[in-house]
Amino acid sequence: MQFGQDTIAFNAYRSGQNTCTYSLSPSMVTVSYSGGYANVSVTSQAGRSWTAVSNVNWIRISSGASGTGNGTVRYYVYPNNTRKTWTGTLTIAGNTFTINQKTRNQGK
């Protein structure tokens, strides 16, 4: 018999290792029917990368679609000329940022 013949080596997984916490501020907004530009802040540990993606065509990311550490996502909301309230999201660093947009009848 040889030493180590039946040995198995592995790296143990430890819960909580290599985790990163991201937060958004604010976490949701309601905008007027006329739309416009606004920002959402991303907070993260230094050196941790993130991305931002819109789930609808009426919200466009104008800057900050990706970053490392703390940052800002600037987005543009197109005018809502329909009679229906719109709800869309930005997914930023795995977190959901919700944007509700009023109709012209609901005012600013």
Buried (B, 14 or more C-beta within 10 A) or exposed (E): EEEEEEEEEEEEEEEEEEEEEBEBEEEEBEBBBBBEEBEBBBEBEEEBEBBBEBEBEBBEBEBBBBBEEBBEBBBBBBEBEEEEBBEBBBEBBEBEBEBEBBBBEEEE
